Every structure is written in structure tokens, then in C-alpha cells.
Amino acid sequence: MSQHNIVGSEAFARRPQVYIRTLRRGAYHRRRGRLLIGFVAGVMAAAVALTVLVMAWGPQFGG
């Protein structure tokens, strides 16, 4: 077993613990959210473009 020499640790403080319920969204979360929104918008734009191409050129290949 290992021995620990903990001196003045917060674990042994005689004050009540404070629990953080909510955190403000940081820059990383905002950046990740914007990246996700951009990705979804790109996928939707590609789907619309593909639909337009199929509707425009589909009948001449269909028969």
C-alpha cells in the first residue's frame, strides 16, 4: 500500500462543500457548436443540390 503525505488539503477543510450546478459555455463549446451547425448546414445544402440535380437531369436518364 502506498502512503500519502497530504498536508493542508481541501479534502480535510472544515467548511461545507460547494457544488457547481451550471457552468457558462466556454469558447470550446461555442466553437464546437458552430462547427456542428456548419456541418449540418453543409449536409443540408448538399442534399438540396443533389435533389435539384436529380429533378433536373433525372428524367432524361430514366427512360
C-alpha positions as a printed Julia matrix, in Angstrom:
63×3 Matrix{Float64}:
   0.0    0.0     0.0
   1.18   3.49   -0.69
   1.42   6.21    1.91
   0.25   9.73    1.25
   1.58  12.8     2.97
  -1.26  15.22    2.36
  -0.85  18.49    4.22
  -3.41  21.28    4.1
  -5.57  19.55    1.55
  -9.02  20.85    0.74
 -10.33  17.38    1.46
  -9.8   17.98    5.18
 -11.18  21.52    5.35
 -13.98  22.07    7.85
 -16.14  24.1     5.51
 -19.14  22.83    3.53
 -18.62  21.58    0.02
 -19.86  23.75   -2.82
 -21.43  22.01   -5.77
 -21.43  23.78   -9.12
 -24.76  23.24  -10.81
 -24.28  25.09  -14.09
 -21.27  26.3   -15.96
 -21.23  29.03  -18.56
 -20.48  27.79  -22.0
 -16.84  28.34  -22.78
 -15.16  29.16  -26.07
 -14.54  25.49  -26.83
 -18.23  24.63  -26.57
 -19.23  27.64  -28.68
 -16.67  26.72  -31.32
 -17.78  23.08  -31.33
 -21.42  24.16  -31.59
 -20.69  26.43  -34.52
 -18.73  23.65  -36.22
 -21.65  21.26  -35.77
 -24.15  23.81  -37.1
 -21.9   24.46  -40.11
 -21.57  20.75  -40.79
 -25.33  20.2   -40.63
 -25.92  23.22  -42.89
 -23.4   21.84  -45.39
 -25.07  18.44  -45.42
 -28.46  20.05  -45.93
 -27.14  22.23  -48.78
 -25.62  19.16  -50.44
 -28.91  17.29  -50.11
 -30.83  20.18  -51.68
 -28.29  20.45  -54.51
 -28.47  16.7   -55.15
 -32.28  16.84  -55.18
 -32.23  19.71  -57.68
 -29.8   17.83  -59.92
 -31.86  14.65  -59.81
 -35.04  16.56  -60.64
 -33.35  18.43  -63.48
 -31.42  15.58  -65.1
 -33.21  12.53  -63.79
 -35.93  12.26  -66.44
 -33.5   12.1   -69.35
 -31.67   9.14  -67.78
 -34.81   7.42  -66.52
 -36.17   6.42  -69.76
